[in-house]
Amino acid sequence: MTRPFRRVGWSALALVATACDPVVDAWGSFFPAWIVCIAIGIALSFVAHRVFVATRLHAHLGPPFLIYSCLGLLFTLASWLVLYRT
């Protein structure tokens, strides 16, 4: 496949994929659903941090930036699957 056709393929994919985002109505304002999932993921990672501190597991974990960013991503993707799977 030559280079110009590859660019056209990626452009077509981008145009088709832009209409696939569900929208959430919150107090009369429409937000993309991924913003809601990111907020849920961040909140749940803060809750997980509190649980780890309360159960004294925090000292036994690896680097905090790596652990909590991965937990945030896990909670974000899990909330997307729970709330918006079709």
PDB file with one MODEL, atoms N, CA, C and O in Angstrom:
MODEL        1
ATOM      1  N   MET A   1       0.855  -1.175   0.000  1.00  0.00           N
ATOM      2  CA  MET A   1       0.000   0.000   0.000  1.00  0.00           C
ATOM      3  C   MET A   1       0.898   1.235   0.000  1.00  0.00           C
ATOM      4  O   MET A   1       1.824   1.344   0.803  1.00  0.00           O
ATOM      5  N   THR A   2       0.616   2.138  -0.891  1.00  0.00           N
ATOM      6  CA  THR A   2       1.461   3.326  -0.974  1.00  0.00           C
ATOM      7  C   THR A   2       1.100   4.328   0.120  1.00  0.00           C
ATOM      8  O   THR A   2       0.055   4.229   0.764  1.00  0.00           O
ATOM      9  N   ARG A   3       1.970   5.267   0.303  1.00  0.00           N
ATOM     10  CA  ARG A   3       1.834   6.221   1.395  1.00  0.00           C
ATOM     11  C   ARG A   3       0.573   7.088   1.309  1.00  0.00           C
ATOM     12  O   ARG A   3      -0.090   7.240   2.335  1.00  0.00           O
ATOM     13  N   PRO A   4       0.192   7.667   0.160  1.00  0.00           N
ATOM     14  CA  PRO A   4      -1.025   8.496   0.128  1.00  0.00           C
ATOM     15  C   PRO A   4      -2.285   7.710   0.474  1.00  0.00           C
ATOM     16  O   PRO A   4      -3.187   8.234   1.128  1.00  0.00           O
ATOM     17  N   PHE A   5      -2.347   6.456   0.036  1.00  0.00           N
ATOM     18  CA  PHE A   5      -3.532   5.657   0.353  1.00  0.00           C
ATOM     19  C   PHE A   5      -3.593   5.318   1.840  1.00  0.00           C
ATOM     20  O   PHE A   5      -4.680   5.186   2.402  1.00  0.00           O
ATOM     21  N   ARG A   6      -2.448   5.178   2.469  1.00  0.00           N
ATOM     22  CA  ARG A   6      -2.403   4.902   3.902  1.00  0.00           C
ATOM     23  C   ARG A   6      -2.934   6.110   4.682  1.00  0.00           C
ATOM     24  O   ARG A   6      -3.653   5.947   5.668  1.00  0.00           O
ATOM     25  N   ARG A   7      -2.586   7.301   4.245  1.00  0.00           N
ATOM     26  CA  ARG A   7      -3.085   8.511   4.903  1.00  0.00           C
ATOM     27  C   ARG A   7      -4.585   8.653   4.734  1.00  0.00           C
ATOM     28  O   ARG A   7      -5.282   9.059   5.664  1.00  0.00           O
ATOM     29  N   VAL A   8      -5.083   8.322   3.560  1.00  0.00           N
ATOM     30  CA  VAL A   8      -6.528   8.387   3.322  1.00  0.00           C
ATOM     31  C   VAL A   8      -7.247   7.385   4.215  1.00  0.00           C
ATOM     32  O   VAL A   8      -8.324   7.677   4.734  1.00  0.00           O
ATOM     33  N   GLY A   9      -6.666   6.220   4.394  1.00  0.00           N
ATOM     34  CA  GLY A   9      -7.271   5.211   5.267  1.00  0.00           C
ATOM     35  C   GLY A   9      -7.365   5.681   6.710  1.00  0.00           C
ATOM     36  O   GLY A   9      -8.398   5.516   7.359  1.00  0.00           O
ATOM     37  N   TRP A  10      -6.276   6.270   7.212  1.00  0.00           N
ATOM     38  CA  TRP A  10      -6.298   6.777   8.588  1.00  0.00           C
ATOM     39  C   TRP A  10      -7.262   7.947   8.736  1.00  0.00           C
ATOM     40  O   TRP A  10      -7.917   8.082   9.770  1.00  0.00           O
ATOM     41  N   SER A  11      -7.352   8.782   7.729  1.00  0.00           N
ATOM     42  CA  SER A  11      -8.286   9.909   7.784  1.00  0.00           C
ATOM     43  C   SER A  11      -9.732   9.425   7.787  1.00  0.00           C
ATOM     44  O   SER A  11     -10.574   9.960   8.509  1.00  0.00           O
ATOM     45  N   ALA A  12     -10.010   8.420   6.983  1.00  0.00           N
ATOM     46  CA  ALA A  12     -11.365   7.860   6.960  1.00  0.00           C
ATOM     47  C   ALA A  12     -11.708   7.224   8.300  1.00  0.00           C
ATOM     48  O   ALA A  12     -12.830   7.369   8.785  1.00  0.00           O
ATOM     49  N   LEU A  13     -10.759   6.527   8.899  1.00  0.00           N
ATOM     50  CA  LEU A  13     -10.996   5.928  10.206  1.00  0.00           C
ATOM     51  C   LEU A  13     -11.265   6.996  11.259  1.00  0.00           C
ATOM     52  O   LEU A  13     -12.142   6.823  12.105  1.00  0.00           O
ATOM     53  N   ALA A  14     -10.520   8.097  11.215  1.00  0.00           N
ATOM     54  CA  ALA A  14     -10.730   9.187  12.179  1.00  0.00           C
ATOM     55  C   ALA A  14     -12.110   9.808  12.011  1.00  0.00           C
ATOM     56  O   ALA A  14     -12.764  10.135  13.001  1.00  0.00           O
ATOM     57  N   LEU A  15     -12.559   9.975  10.776  1.00  0.00           N
ATOM     58  CA  LEU A  15     -13.886  10.548  10.545  1.00  0.00           C
ATOM     59  C   LEU A  15     -14.997   9.623  11.013  1.00  0.00           C
ATOM     60  O   LEU A  15     -16.003  10.085  11.551  1.00  0.00           O
ATOM     61  N   VAL A  16     -14.827   8.332  10.815  1.00  0.00           N
ATOM     62  CA  VAL A  16     -15.851   7.375  11.226  1.00  0.00           C
ATOM     63  C   VAL A  16     -15.879   7.241  12.747  1.00  0.00           C
ATOM     64  O   VAL A  16     -16.956   7.120  13.330  1.00  0.00           O
ATOM     65  N   ALA A  17     -14.735   7.260  13.389  1.00  0.00           N
ATOM     66  CA  ALA A  17     -14.654   7.042  14.829  1.00  0.00           C
ATOM     67  C   ALA A  17     -15.112   8.240  15.645  1.00  0.00           C
ATOM     68  O   ALA A  17     -15.397   8.081  16.832  1.00  0.00           O
ATOM     69  N   THR A  18     -15.195   9.426  15.066  1.00  0.00           N
ATOM     70  CA  THR A  18     -15.571  10.596  15.845  1.00  0.00           C
ATOM     71  C   THR A  18     -17.031  10.578  16.254  1.00  0.00           C
ATOM     72  O   THR A  18     -17.392  11.252  17.218  1.00  0.00           O
ATOM     73  N   ALA A  19     -17.868   9.852  15.579  1.00  0.00           N
ATOM     74  CA  ALA A  19     -19.287   9.830  15.904  1.00  0.00           C
ATOM     75  C   ALA A  19     -19.647   8.721  16.876  1.00  0.00           C
ATOM     76  O   ALA A  19     -20.830   8.497  17.131  1.00  0.00           O
ATOM     77  N   CYS A  20     -18.673   8.023  17.422  1.00  0.00           N
ATOM     78  CA  CYS A  20     -18.950   6.865  18.269  1.00  0.00           C
ATOM     79  C   CYS A  20     -18.968   7.187  19.762  1.00  0.00           C
ATOM     80  O   CYS A  20     -19.125   6.276  20.575  1.00  0.00           O
ATOM     81  N   ASP A  21     -18.814   8.430  20.139  1.00  0.00           N
ATOM     82  CA  ASP A  21     -18.700   8.792  21.539  1.00  0.00           C
ATOM     83  C   ASP A  21     -20.081   9.057  22.134  1.00  0.00           C
ATOM     84  O   ASP A  21     -20.789   9.947  21.663  1.00  0.00           O
ATOM     85  N   PRO A  22     -20.487   8.285  23.181  1.00  0.00           N
ATOM     86  CA  PRO A  22     -21.761   8.592  23.827  1.00  0.00           C
ATOM     87  C   PRO A  22     -21.686   9.922  24.580  1.00  0.00           C
ATOM     88  O   PRO A  22     -20.614  10.329  25.027  1.00  0.00           O
ATOM     89  N   VAL A  23     -22.811  10.582  24.714  1.00  0.00           N
ATOM     90  CA  VAL A  23     -22.881  11.882  25.362  1.00  0.00           C
ATOM     91  C   VAL A  23     -23.785  11.768  26.577  1.00  0.00           C
ATOM     92  O   VAL A  23     -24.831  11.122  26.521  1.00  0.00           O
ATOM     93  N   VAL A  24     -23.379  12.399  27.681  1.00  0.00           N
ATOM     94  CA  VAL A  24     -24.120  12.354  28.934  1.00  0.00           C
ATOM     95  C   VAL A  24     -24.722  13.731  29.193  1.00  0.00           C
ATOM     96  O   VAL A  24     -24.029  14.743  29.089  1.00  0.00           O
ATOM     97  N   ASP A  25     -26.006  13.772  29.528  1.00  0.00           N
ATOM     98  CA  ASP A  25     -26.672  15.024  29.858  1.00  0.00           C
ATOM     99  C   ASP A  25     -26.574  15.239  31.367  1.00  0.00           C
ATOM    100  O   ASP A  25     -27.143  14.477  32.148  1.00  0.00           O
ATOM    101  N   ALA A  26     -25.848  16.281  31.769  1.00  0.00           N
ATOM    102  CA  ALA A  26     -25.694  16.602  33.190  1.00  0.00           C
ATOM    103  C   ALA A  26     -26.116  18.045  33.410  1.00  0.00           C
ATOM    104  O   ALA A  26     -25.414  18.966  32.992  1.00  0.00           O
ATOM    105  N   TRP A  27     -27.239  18.249  34.051  1.00  0.00           N
ATOM    106  CA  TRP A  27     -27.776  19.561  34.381  1.00  0.00           C
ATOM    107  C   TRP A  27     -27.925  20.447  33.142  1.00  0.00           C
ATOM    108  O   TRP A  27     -27.609  21.636  33.182  1.00  0.00           O
ATOM    109  N   GLY A  28     -28.400  19.871  32.062  1.00  0.00           N
ATOM    110  CA  GLY A  28     -28.639  20.621  30.847  1.00  0.00           C
ATOM    111  C   GLY A  28     -27.426  20.827  29.969  1.00  0.00           C
ATOM    112  O   GLY A  28     -27.532  21.455  28.916  1.00  0.00           O
ATOM    113  N   SER A  29     -26.278  20.318  30.371  1.00  0.00           N
ATOM    114  CA  SER A  29     -25.072  20.458  29.572  1.00  0.00           C
ATOM    115  C   SER A  29     -24.620  19.068  29.138  1.00  0.00           C
ATOM    116  O   SER A  29     -24.667  18.119  29.920  1.00  0.00           O
ATOM    117  N   PHE A  30     -24.192  18.957  27.913  1.00  0.00           N
ATOM    118  CA  PHE A  30     -23.804  17.660  27.381  1.00  0.00           C
ATOM    119  C   PHE A  30     -22.290  17.475  27.463  1.00  0.00           C
ATOM    120  O   PHE A  30     -21.529  18.281  26.928  1.00  0.00           O
ATOM    121  N   PHE A  31     -21.863  16.412  28.133  1.00  0.00           N
ATOM    122  CA  PHE A  31     -20.460  16.069  28.301  1.00  0.00           C
ATOM    123  C   PHE A  31     -20.186  14.765  27.575  1.00  0.00           C
ATOM    124  O   PHE A  31     -21.050  13.889  27.529  1.00  0.00           O
ATOM    125  N   PRO A  32     -18.999  14.625  27.009  1.00  0.00           N
ATOM    126  CA  PRO A  32     -18.632  13.312  26.479  1.00  0.00           C
ATOM    127  C   PRO A  32     -18.539  12.311  27.634  1.00  0.00           C
ATOM    128  O   PRO A  32     -18.130  12.665  28.740  1.00  0.00           O
ATOM    129  N   ALA A  33     -18.911  11.093  27.375  1.00  0.00           N
ATOM    130  CA  ALA A  33     -18.955  10.085  28.442  1.00  0.00           C
ATOM    131  C   ALA A  33     -17.567   9.758  28.985  1.00  0.00           C
ATOM    132  O   ALA A  33     -17.447   9.331  30.133  1.00  0.00           O
ATOM    133  N   TRP A  34     -16.523   9.946  28.191  1.00  0.00           N
ATOM    134  CA  TRP A  34     -15.200   9.618  28.692  1.00  0.00           C
ATOM    135  C   TRP A  34     -14.763  10.559  29.799  1.00  0.00           C
ATOM    136  O   TRP A  34     -13.946  10.177  30.636  1.00  0.00           O
ATOM    137  N   ILE A  35     -15.284  11.779  29.827  1.00  0.00           N
ATOM    138  CA  ILE A  35     -14.956  12.697  30.922  1.00  0.00           C
ATOM    139  C   ILE A  35     -15.534  12.172  32.232  1.00  0.00           C
ATOM    140  O   ILE A  35     -14.887  12.244  33.276  1.00  0.00           O
ATOM    141  N   VAL A  36     -16.741  11.651  32.172  1.00  0.00           N
ATOM    142  CA  VAL A  36     -17.373  11.069  33.361  1.00  0.00           C
ATOM    143  C   VAL A  36     -16.568   9.865  33.838  1.00  0.00           C
ATOM    144  O   VAL A  36     -16.349   9.707  35.039  1.00  0.00           O
ATOM    145  N   CYS A  37     -16.130   9.024  32.923  1.00  0.00           N
ATOM    146  CA  CYS A  37     -15.356   7.839  33.298  1.00  0.00           C
ATOM    147  C   CYS A  37     -14.000   8.211  33.892  1.00  0.00           C
ATOM    148  O   CYS A  37     -13.534   7.551  34.821  1.00  0.00           O
ATOM    149  N   ILE A  38     -13.366   9.254  33.372  1.00  0.00           N
ATOM    150  CA  ILE A  38     -12.091   9.698  33.939  1.00  0.00           C
ATOM    151  C   ILE A  38     -12.298  10.224  35.362  1.00  0.00           C
ATOM    152  O   ILE A  38     -11.488   9.950  36.247  1.00  0.00           O
ATOM    153  N   ALA A  39     -13.365  10.967  35.581  1.00  0.00           N
ATOM    154  CA  ALA A  39     -13.647  11.480  36.929  1.00  0.00           C
ATOM    155  C   ALA A  39     -13.894  10.327  37.902  1.00  0.00           C
ATOM    156  O   ALA A  39     -13.426  10.360  39.041  1.00  0.00           O
ATOM    157  N   ILE A  40     -14.625   9.314  37.453  1.00  0.00           N
ATOM    158  CA  ILE A  40     -14.861   8.137  38.298  1.00  0.00           C
ATOM    159  C   ILE A  40     -13.555   7.419  38.591  1.00  0.00           C
ATOM    160  O   ILE A  40     -13.319   7.007  39.727  1.00  0.00           O
ATOM    161  N   GLY A  41     -12.700   7.261  37.580  1.00  0.00           N
ATOM    162  CA  GLY A  41     -11.415   6.592  37.774  1.00  0.00           C
ATOM    163  C   GLY A  41     -10.512   7.315  38.744  1.00  0.00           C
ATOM    164  O   GLY A  41      -9.860   6.679  39.572  1.00  0.00           O
ATOM    165  N   ILE A  42     -10.460   8.633  38.660  1.00  0.00           N
ATOM    166  CA  ILE A  42      -9.632   9.419  39.581  1.00  0.00           C
ATOM    167  C   ILE A  42     -10.177   9.326  41.000  1.00  0.00           C
ATOM    168  O   ILE A  42      -9.414   9.156  41.951  1.00  0.00           O
ATOM    169  N   ALA A  43     -11.496   9.438  41.145  1.00  0.00           N
ATOM    170  CA  ALA A  43     -12.102   9.353  42.479  1.00  0.00           C
ATOM    171  C   ALA A  43     -11.864   7.985  43.112  1.00  0.00           C
ATOM    172  O   ALA A  43     -11.548   7.894  44.298  1.00  0.00           O
ATOM    173  N   LEU A  44     -12.013   6.927  42.324  1.00  0.00           N
ATOM    174  CA  LEU A  44     -11.800   5.582  42.875  1.00  0.00           C
ATOM    175  C   LEU A  44     -10.331   5.315  43.203  1.00  0.00           C
ATOM    176  O   LEU A  44     -10.040   4.550  44.122  1.00  0.00           O
ATOM    177  N   SER A  45      -9.409   5.927  42.477  1.00  0.00           N
ATOM    178  CA  SER A  45      -8.000   5.749  42.830  1.00  0.00           C
ATOM    179  C   SER A  45      -7.660   6.491  44.125  1.00  0.00           C
ATOM    180  O   SER A  45      -6.805   6.033  44.884  1.00  0.00           O
ATOM    181  N   PHE A  46      -8.316   7.632  44.395  1.00  0.00           N
ATOM    182  CA  PHE A  46      -8.153   8.293  45.699  1.00  0.00           C
ATOM    183  C   PHE A  46      -8.722   7.430  46.825  1.00  0.00           C
ATOM    184  O   PHE A  46      -8.131   7.340  47.902  1.00  0.00           O
ATOM    185  N   VAL A  47      -9.858   6.802  46.578  1.00  0.00           N
ATOM    186  CA  VAL A  47     -10.449   5.901  47.567  1.00  0.00           C
ATOM    187  C   VAL A  47      -9.520   4.712  47.807  1.00  0.00           C
ATOM    188  O   VAL A  47      -9.326   4.298  48.950  1.00  0.00           O
ATOM    189  N   ALA A  48      -8.950   4.164  46.742  1.00  0.00           N
ATOM    190  CA  ALA A  48      -8.018   3.036  46.893  1.00  0.00           C
ATOM    191  C   ALA A  48      -6.799   3.450  47.711  1.00  0.00           C
ATOM    192  O   ALA A  48      -6.307   2.675  48.531  1.00  0.00           O
ATOM    193  N   HIS A  49      -6.306   4.680  47.488  1.00  0.00           N
ATOM    194  CA  HIS A  49      -5.172   5.169  48.289  1.00  0.00           C
ATOM    195  C   HIS A  49      -5.533   5.208  49.770  1.00  0.00           C
ATOM    196  O   HIS A  49      -4.743   4.788  50.616  1.00  0.00           O
ATOM    197  N   ARG A  50      -6.721   5.709  50.084  1.00  0.00           N
ATOM    198  CA  ARG A  50      -7.161   5.757  51.493  1.00  0.00           C
ATOM    199  C   ARG A  50      -7.280   4.357  52.083  1.00  0.00           C
ATOM    200  O   ARG A  50      -6.926   4.135  53.241  1.00  0.00           O
ATOM    201  N   VAL A  51      -7.775   3.419  51.293  1.00  0.00           N
ATOM    202  CA  VAL A  51      -7.900   2.025  51.760  1.00  0.00           C
ATOM    203  C   VAL A  51      -6.514   1.430  51.997  1.00  0.00           C
ATOM    204  O   VAL A  51      -6.303   0.747  52.999  1.00  0.00           O
ATOM    205  N   PHE A  52      -5.574   1.677  51.097  1.00  0.00           N
ATOM    206  CA  PHE A  52      -4.220   1.152  51.271  1.00  0.00           C
ATOM    207  C   PHE A  52      -3.532   1.742  52.493  1.00  0.00           C
ATOM    208  O   PHE A  52      -2.792   1.045  53.186  1.00  0.00           O
ATOM    209  N   VAL A  53      -3.771   3.021  52.760  1.00  0.00           N
ATOM    210  CA  VAL A  53      -3.183   3.644  53.942  1.00  0.00           C
ATOM    211  C   VAL A  53      -3.828   3.086  55.204  1.00  0.00           C
ATOM    212  O   VAL A  53      -3.135   2.814  56.185  1.00  0.00           O
ATOM    213  N   ALA A  54      -5.145   2.912  55.189  1.00  0.00           N
ATOM    214  CA  ALA A  54      -5.850   2.404  56.373  1.00  0.00           C
ATOM    215  C   ALA A  54      -5.473   0.968  56.700  1.00  0.00           C
ATOM    216  O   ALA A  54      -5.417   0.591  57.870  1.00  0.00           O
ATOM    217  N   THR A  55      -5.212   0.163  55.667  1.00  0.00           N
ATOM    218  CA  THR A  55      -4.848  -1.238  55.904  1.00  0.00           C
ATOM    219  C   THR A  55      -3.342  -1.447  55.971  1.00  0.00           C
ATOM    220  O   THR A  55      -2.873  -2.582  56.055  1.00  0.00           O
ATOM    221  N   ARG A  56      -2.580  -0.352  55.934  1.00  0.00           N
ATOM    222  CA  ARG A  56      -1.111  -0.351  56.019  1.00  0.00           C
ATOM    223  C   ARG A  56      -0.440  -1.128  54.882  1.00  0.00           C
ATOM    224  O   ARG A  56       0.655  -1.661  55.060  1.00  0.00           O
ATOM    225  N   LEU A  57      -1.081  -1.192  53.732  1.00  0.00           N
ATOM    226  CA  LEU A  57      -0.475  -1.810  52.561  1.00  0.00           C
ATOM    227  C   LEU A  57       0.320  -0.812  51.732  1.00  0.00           C
ATOM    228  O   LEU A  57       1.080  -1.201  50.845  1.00  0.00           O
ATOM    229  N   HIS A  58       0.149   0.456  52.016  1.00  0.00           N
ATOM    230  CA  HIS A  58       0.798   1.509  51.236  1.00  0.00           C
ATOM    231  C   HIS A  58       2.329   1.375  51.256  1.00  0.00           C
ATOM    232  O   HIS A  58       2.990   1.650  50.255  1.00  0.00           O
ATOM    233  N   ALA A  59       2.876   0.961  52.376  1.00  0.00           N
ATOM    234  CA  ALA A  59       4.329   0.838  52.497  1.00  0.00           C
ATOM    235  C   ALA A  59       4.884  -0.319  51.673  1.00  0.00           C
ATOM    236  O   ALA A  59       6.071  -0.321  51.345  1.00  0.00           O
ATOM    237  N   HIS A  60       4.066  -1.284  51.340  1.00  0.00           N
ATOM    238  CA  HIS A  60       4.524  -2.467  50.616  1.00  0.00           C
ATOM    239  C   HIS A  60       4.330  -2.361  49.099  1.00  0.00           C
ATOM    240  O   HIS A  60       4.728  -3.267  48.367  1.00  0.00           O
ATOM    241  N   LEU A  61       3.734  -1.287  48.628  1.00  0.00           N
ATOM    242  CA  LEU A  61       3.514  -1.106  47.201  1.00  0.00           C
ATOM    243  C   LEU A  61       4.767  -0.562  46.537  1.00  0.00           C
ATOM    244  O   LEU A  61       5.702  -0.128  47.210  1.00  0.00           O
ATOM    245  N   GLY A  62       4.779  -0.588  45.229  1.00  0.00           N
ATOM    246  CA  GLY A  62       5.904  -0.064  44.456  1.00  0.00           C
ATOM    247  C   GLY A  62       5.860   1.449  44.390  1.00  0.00           C
ATOM    248  O   GLY A  62       5.349   2.097  45.303  1.00  0.00           O
ATOM    249  N   PRO A  63       6.394   2.022  43.311  1.00  0.00           N
ATOM    250  CA  PRO A  63       6.398   3.475  43.157  1.00  0.00           C
ATOM    251  C   PRO A  63       4.972   4.028  43.104  1.00  0.00           C
ATOM    252  O   PRO A  63       4.178   3.586  42.273  1.00  0.00           O
ATOM    253  N   PRO A  64       4.634   4.971  43.963  1.00  0.00           N
ATOM    254  CA  PRO A  64       3.241   5.459  44.042  1.00  0.00           C
ATOM    255  C   PRO A  64       2.717   6.034  42.732  1.00  0.00           C
ATOM    256  O   PRO A  64       1.554   5.817  42.392  1.00  0.00           O
ATOM    257  N   PHE A  65       3.557   6.769  41.984  1.00  0.00           N
ATOM    258  CA  PHE A  65       3.080   7.347  40.730  1.00  0.00           C
ATOM    259  C   PHE A  65       2.648   6.251  39.758  1.00  0.00           C
ATOM    260  O   PHE A  65       1.615   6.375  39.100  1.00  0.00           O
ATOM    261  N   LEU A  66       3.417   5.203  39.668  1.00  0.00           N
ATOM    262  CA  LEU A  66       3.101   4.101  38.763  1.00  0.00           C
ATOM    263  C   LEU A  66       1.871   3.330  39.237  1.00  0.00           C
ATOM    264  O   LEU A  66       0.997   3.003  38.434  1.00  0.00           O
ATOM    265  N   ILE A  67       1.800   3.044  40.517  1.00  0.00           N
ATOM    266  CA  ILE A  67       0.687   2.260  41.063  1.00  0.00           C
ATOM    267  C   ILE A  67      -0.633   3.009  40.911  1.00  0.00           C
ATOM    268  O   ILE A  67      -1.610   2.439  40.427  1.00  0.00           O
ATOM    269  N   TYR A  68      -0.676   4.261  41.312  1.00  0.00           N
ATOM    270  CA  TYR A  68      -1.958   4.985  41.304  1.00  0.00           C
ATOM    271  C   TYR A  68      -2.375   5.451  39.912  1.00  0.00           C
ATOM    272  O   TYR A  68      -3.568   5.597  39.646  1.00  0.00           O
ATOM    273  N   SER A  69      -1.418   5.686  39.026  1.00  0.00           N
ATOM    274  CA  SER A  69      -1.819   6.006  37.653  1.00  0.00           C
ATOM    275  C   SER A  69      -2.381   4.767  36.956  1.00  0.00           C
ATOM    276  O   SER A  69      -3.332   4.869  36.181  1.00  0.00           O
ATOM    277  N   CYS A  70      -1.801   3.603  37.225  1.00  0.00           N
ATOM    278  CA  CYS A  70      -2.357   2.361  36.658  1.00  0.00           C
ATOM    279  C   CYS A  70      -3.709   2.030  37.272  1.00  0.00           C
ATOM    280  O   CYS A  70      -4.603   1.562  36.567  1.00  0.00           O
ATOM    281  N   LEU A  71      -3.875   2.259  38.555  1.00  0.00           N
ATOM    282  CA  LEU A  71      -5.181   2.045  39.180  1.00  0.00           C
ATOM    283  C   LEU A  71      -6.222   2.999  38.616  1.00  0.00           C
ATOM    284  O   LEU A  71      -7.364   2.604  38.383  1.00  0.00           O
ATOM    285  N   GLY A  72      -5.834   4.256  38.393  1.00  0.00           N
ATOM    286  CA  GLY A  72      -6.757   5.215  37.789  1.00  0.00           C
ATOM    287  C   GLY A  72      -7.182   4.779  36.398  1.00  0.00           C
ATOM    288  O   GLY A  72      -8.358   4.881  36.046  1.00  0.00           O
ATOM    289  N   LEU A  73      -6.233   4.293  35.601  1.00  0.00           N
ATOM    290  CA  LEU A  73      -6.561   3.797  34.266  1.00  0.00           C
ATOM    291  C   LEU A  73      -7.458   2.567  34.345  1.00  0.00           C
ATOM    292  O   LEU A  73      -8.414   2.444  33.579  1.00  0.00           O
ATOM    293  N   LEU A  74      -7.156   1.664  35.260  1.00  0.00           N
ATOM    294  CA  LEU A  74      -7.987   0.470  35.441  1.00  0.00           C
ATOM    295  C   LEU A  74      -9.413   0.838  35.816  1.00  0.00           C
ATOM    296  O   LEU A  74     -10.362   0.304  35.241  1.00  0.00           O
ATOM    297  N   PHE A  75      -9.574   1.737  36.768  1.00  0.00           N
ATOM    298  CA  PHE A  75     -10.918   2.151  37.185  1.00  0.00           C
ATOM    299  C   PHE A  75     -11.643   2.914  36.084  1.00  0.00           C
ATOM    300  O   PHE A  75     -12.858   2.781  35.938  1.00  0.00           O
ATOM    301  N   THR A  76     -10.912   3.714  35.309  1.00  0.00           N
ATOM    302  CA  THR A  76     -11.524   4.445  34.206  1.00  0.00           C
ATOM    303  C   THR A  76     -12.063   3.490  33.146  1.00  0.00           C
ATOM    304  O   THR A  76     -13.204   3.625  32.705  1.00  0.00           O
ATOM    305  N   LEU A  77     -11.251   2.537  32.742  1.00  0.00           N
ATOM    306  CA  LEU A  77     -11.684   1.599  31.709  1.00  0.00           C
ATOM    307  C   LEU A  77     -12.773   0.661  32.216  1.00  0.00           C
ATOM    308  O   LEU A  77     -13.677   0.294  31.465  1.00  0.00           O
ATOM    309  N   ALA A  78     -12.692   0.272  33.484  1.00  0.00           N
ATOM    310  CA  ALA A  78     -13.732  -0.585  34.052  1.00  0.00           C
ATOM    311  C   ALA A  78     -15.066   0.158  34.142  1.00  0.00           C
ATOM    312  O   ALA A  78     -16.119  -0.425  33.880  1.00  0.00           O
ATOM    313  N   SER A  79     -15.028   1.432  34.508  1.00  0.00           N
ATOM    314  CA  SER A  79     -16.278   2.191  34.560  1.00  0.00           C
ATOM    315  C   SER A  79     -16.861   2.393  33.170  1.00  0.00           C
ATOM    316  O   SER A  79     -18.082   2.410  33.013  1.00  0.00           O
ATOM    317  N   TRP A  80     -16.007   2.547  32.156  1.00  0.00           N
ATOM    318  CA  TRP A  80     -16.496   2.640  30.778  1.00  0.00           C
ATOM    319  C   TRP A  80     -17.219   1.347  30.389  1.00  0.00           C
ATOM    320  O   TRP A  80     -18.291   1.386  29.785  1.00  0.00           O
ATOM    321  N   LEU A  81     -16.626   0.209  30.740  1.00  0.00           N
ATOM    322  CA  LEU A  81     -17.257  -1.072  30.395  1.00  0.00           C
ATOM    323  C   LEU A  81     -18.557  -1.294  31.147  1.00  0.00           C
ATOM    324  O   LEU A  81     -19.516  -1.826  30.588  1.00  0.00           O
ATOM    325  N   VAL A  82     -18.596  -0.897  32.397  1.00  0.00           N
ATOM    326  CA  VAL A  82     -19.801  -1.105  33.203  1.00  0.00           C
ATOM    327  C   VAL A  82     -20.920  -0.168  32.759  1.00  0.00           C
ATOM    328  O   VAL A  82     -22.073  -0.589  32.670  1.00  0.00           O
ATOM    329  N   LEU A  83     -20.603   1.084  32.482  1.00  0.00           N
ATOM    330  CA  LEU A  83     -21.641   2.068  32.200  1.00  0.00           C
ATOM    331  C   LEU A  83     -22.065   2.129  30.742  1.00  0.00           C
ATOM    332  O   LEU A  83     -23.236   2.379  30.458  1.00  0.00           O
ATOM    333  N   TYR A  84     -21.140   1.905  29.805  1.00  0.00           N
ATOM    334  CA  TYR A  84     -21.434   2.202  28.403  1.00  0.00           C
ATOM    335  C   TYR A  84     -21.237   1.055  27.440  1.00  0.00           C
ATOM    336  O   TYR A  84     -21.187   1.286  26.232  1.00  0.00           O
ATOM    337  N   ARG A  85     -21.125  -0.162  27.915  1.00  0.00           N
ATOM    338  CA  ARG A  85     -20.985  -1.257  26.951  1.00  0.00           C
ATOM    339  C   ARG A  85     -22.292  -1.483  26.228  1.00  0.00           C
ATOM    340  O   ARG A  85     -23.373  -1.283  26.783  1.00  0.00           O
ATOM    341  N   THR A  86     -22.180  -1.898  24.996  1.00  0.00           N
ATOM    342  CA  THR A  86     -23.398  -2.105  24.199  1.00  0.00           C
ATOM    343  C   THR A  86     -23.507  -3.533  23.734  1.00  0.00           C
ATOM    344  O   THR A  86     -24.468  -3.887  23.051  1.00  0.00           O
TER     345      THR A  86
ENDMDL
END
